[in-house]
Amino acid sequence: MSDPLAHPFEHRRPIAIAHRGGDEQAPENTVAAFEHAWSLGFRYLETDVHRTADGVLAAFHDADLERLSGRPGAIADRTWDELAEIDLGDGHRIPTLDELLERFPDAVFNIDPKADDAVDLLGERLQAHGAVARVNIGSFSDARIQRLIDRLGPTLSTSAGPRDTARILASAKGLGRGPSRHRCIQVPMVMKGIRLSPSLVAGVQRRGRQVHVWTVNDEATMHTLIDWGVDGIMTDRPSLLRAVLEERGHW
């Protein structure tokens, strides 16, 4: 029987993940941002999804439009036709998840459903595209992750939610037994007073789970994490991460 957790994060180490596609050449979570990362050789792309008022999954991080478009209003209150007209600058627009899955058929997507009402629709769209085997689901809600596991089955790759991440980190310190379902944890350098360290990374890995770190945009931290042996680095600056990985012989 194959290991249901073996895919999709089986690749050279550390895995280079373009956070929202990066923001070096275009606004985050736009097709142009993802195309830039892809052109650099990134095959792991991170994005977020919200459900629109008429049931479309928009690839967008924030719940509202203010930060990126300067307009008021929530994604959930707009129809897709309304969102499709919004210019994020220089003609860049909000894509749908369907568009990204179709445009990048060989990419592995790390997807965060940002609200409860996006979960079932996300499961539906992944099944419609036959994309379950090339995604990893992460969320700040353990319940959303579990709902997708329940719907899509044991082959779905997931990163741990906040509750399960805390349990896995405690287990890595020898304080109890962490959950074994998730393929990885995806964490910042410091989370709720817990600072990532080489011993903590090694402890998680000894328990068969990968450690991916976000969002790393400076060269020194990238080198430090490579020294620690982390499994994945998520960045807004894909060209910088590629340069560092090339320098270290990991590209």
FENWOWO-V347733 format. One record per residue. RES is the residue in one small letter. OMEGA is omega in radians with two decimals (none if undefined). NEAR is the number of other C-alpha atoms within 10 Angstrom. D_CENTER is the distance of its C-alpha to the mean C-alpha in Angstrom with 2 decimals. Layout:
res/omega/near/d_center
RES/OMEGA/NEAR/D_CENTER
RES/OMEGA/NEAR/D_CENTER
//
This chain:
res/omega/near/d_center
m/-3.10/3/27.55
s/3.11/6/24.22
d/-3.10/8/21.53
p/-3.10/16/19.04
l/-3.02/20/16.40
a/-3.04/12/17.09
h/0.20/18/14.68
p/-3.03/21/12.36
f/3.01/20/11.75
e/-2.98/10/15.39
h/3.04/12/15.87
r/3.12/11/17.51
r/-0.14/16/16.68
p/3.07/19/14.91
i/3.10/21/11.99
a/-3.06/25/11.20
i/3.13/29/7.72
a/-3.10/32/8.37
h/-3.06/27/6.72
r/-3.09/26/7.76
g/-3.02/31/9.94
g/3.13/29/11.82
d/-3.10/21/14.96
e/-3.03/15/17.70
q/-3.05/14/19.36
a/3.10/20/18.32
p/-3.14/21/16.73
e/3.05/25/12.96
n/3.03/29/11.45
t/3.13/23/14.78
v/-3.13/22/15.88
a/3.09/18/17.61
a/3.13/24/14.67
f/3.11/30/12.88
e/3.09/19/16.39
h/3.12/20/16.97
a/3.13/27/14.05
w/-3.12/18/15.22
s/3.10/11/18.75
l/-3.13/12/18.02
g/3.09/14/16.96
f/3.12/22/13.16
r/3.10/19/12.26
y/-3.03/26/8.54
l/-3.14/25/6.86
e/3.08/23/3.75
t/-3.12/25/5.65
d/3.13/24/7.43
v/2.98/26/10.69
h/3.07/30/14.15
r/3.08/29/17.32
t/-3.12/21/20.26
a/-3.11/14/23.80
d/2.95/12/24.72
g/3.03/14/21.85
v/3.10/21/19.52
l/3.10/26/15.72
a/3.08/25/15.02
a/-3.00/26/11.84
f/-3.07/26/12.25
h/-3.00/19/10.94
d/3.06/15/14.37
a/3.14/16/16.66
d/-2.99/19/19.46
l/-2.91/18/20.37
e/-2.98/12/22.26
r/-3.03/10/20.14
l/-3.08/15/19.32
s/-3.07/13/22.35
g/-3.13/11/24.95
r/3.05/11/25.73
p/3.01/10/26.02
g/-3.13/12/24.69
a/3.06/15/21.77
i/-3.06/23/19.58
a/-3.12/21/20.85
d/-3.12/15/24.39
r/2.99/16/24.28
t/3.13/15/24.85
w/3.13/21/22.90
d/3.10/11/26.05
e/-3.12/11/26.11
l/-3.08/18/22.52
a/-3.13/14/23.09
e/-3.05/11/25.95
i/3.13/15/24.17
d/3.12/14/24.19
l/-3.12/18/21.50
g/3.11/11/23.81
d/3.08/8/25.59
g/3.13/9/25.05
h/-3.07/17/21.24
r/3.13/19/20.19
i/3.07/20/17.42
p/2.96/18/16.31
t/3.04/22/15.88
l/3.10/22/13.22
d/-3.13/17/16.30
e/-3.13/13/17.01
l/-3.14/20/13.77
l/3.14/20/14.11
e/-3.08/12/17.73
r/-3.11/13/17.55
f/-3.02/16/15.21
p/-3.12/12/16.56
d/3.14/12/15.90
a/2.91/18/12.24
v/-3.12/23/9.62
f/2.96/26/6.79
n/-2.96/24/3.47
i/3.11/21/4.93
d/3.01/25/6.14
p/-2.95/28/9.93
k/-3.14/21/11.43
a/-3.09/17/14.93
d/-3.05/14/17.00
d/3.11/15/18.55
a/-2.94/21/15.44
v/-3.09/22/15.03
d/3.12/15/18.02
l/3.08/18/17.59
l/3.10/22/14.08
g/-3.14/18/15.77
e/-3.09/14/18.64
r/3.09/17/16.92
l/3.10/18/15.06
q/-3.12/14/18.53
a/-3.13/11/20.27
h/-3.06/12/18.42
g/-2.97/11/18.70
a/-3.07/18/14.98
v/-3.07/21/14.40
a/-3.13/16/14.82
r/3.03/20/12.15
v/2.90/23/9.03
n/-3.12/23/7.18
i/3.05/25/7.14
g/-3.12/27/6.26
s/2.98/21/8.61
f/3.09/15/11.35
s/3.07/18/13.73
d/-3.10/16/14.91
a/3.13/14/17.00
r/3.11/23/14.42
i/-3.12/22/12.79
q/3.11/16/16.41
r/3.12/15/17.42
l/3.04/20/15.08
i/-3.14/18/16.33
d/-3.09/12/19.79
r/-2.96/14/19.48
l/3.00/16/17.82
g/-2.98/13/19.37
p/3.10/14/19.03
t/-3.13/16/17.48
l/3.06/24/14.10
s/-3.12/26/11.56
t/2.89/27/9.99
s/-3.04/25/8.97
a/2.98/28/11.72
g/-3.06/23/12.23
p/-3.12/18/14.47
r/-3.10/13/17.66
d/3.06/19/16.75
t/3.11/20/15.14
a/3.12/18/18.50
r/3.13/18/20.39
i/3.12/26/18.77
l/3.09/21/19.48
a/3.11/17/22.95
s/3.13/18/23.52
a/3.07/21/22.64
k/-3.13/14/25.39
g/-3.09/11/27.73
l/3.11/11/27.72
g/-3.07/11/27.51
r/-3.12/14/25.44
g/3.10/18/21.72
p/-3.04/14/20.16
s/-3.01/14/19.70
r/-2.93/16/17.59
h/3.13/24/14.03
r/-3.02/23/12.94
c/2.85/26/11.37
i/3.10/26/10.95
q/-2.92/24/8.36
v/2.95/21/10.85
p/3.13/16/12.58
m/3.10/16/15.95
v/-3.12/11/17.77
m/3.11/11/16.92
k/3.09/7/19.84
g/3.12/7/22.38
i/-3.14/12/21.00
r/3.10/11/20.67
l/-3.11/18/18.84
s/3.10/14/21.54
p/-3.12/13/22.44
s/3.13/12/24.12
l/3.07/19/21.27
v/-3.12/21/18.88
a/3.14/18/21.73
g/3.09/19/22.39
v/-3.11/21/18.98
q/3.10/18/19.21
r/3.11/11/22.78
r/3.00/15/21.61
g/-3.13/14/19.65
r/3.11/22/16.10
q/3.08/21/13.78
v/3.06/23/12.76
h/-3.05/23/9.69
v/3.11/22/10.48
w/-0.50/16/9.19
t/-2.90/18/10.34
v/-3.02/20/13.17
n/3.11/17/15.43
d/-3.01/14/18.78
e/-3.07/13/20.49
a/-3.14/10/22.15
t/3.08/12/19.12
m/3.12/21/17.57
h/3.14/16/20.92
t/-3.10/13/21.10
l/3.05/22/17.88
i/3.09/18/19.13
d/-3.14/11/22.42
w/3.12/16/20.94
g/3.11/16/19.44
v/-3.07/21/15.78
d/-3.12/25/13.80
g/3.08/25/10.83
i/-3.12/25/10.61
m/-3.03/29/8.03
t/2.95/25/10.37
d/-3.06/23/11.78
r/-3.05/22/14.70
p/3.14/27/14.11
s/3.10/19/17.89
l/3.14/16/18.48
l/3.10/24/16.10
r/-3.12/18/17.71
a/3.13/14/21.09
v/-3.14/19/20.56
l/3.06/19/19.45
e/3.12/11/22.43
e/-3.09/11/24.70
r/3.12/12/23.77
g/-3.09/8/24.18
h/-3.10/15/20.64
w/none/17/19.98
//
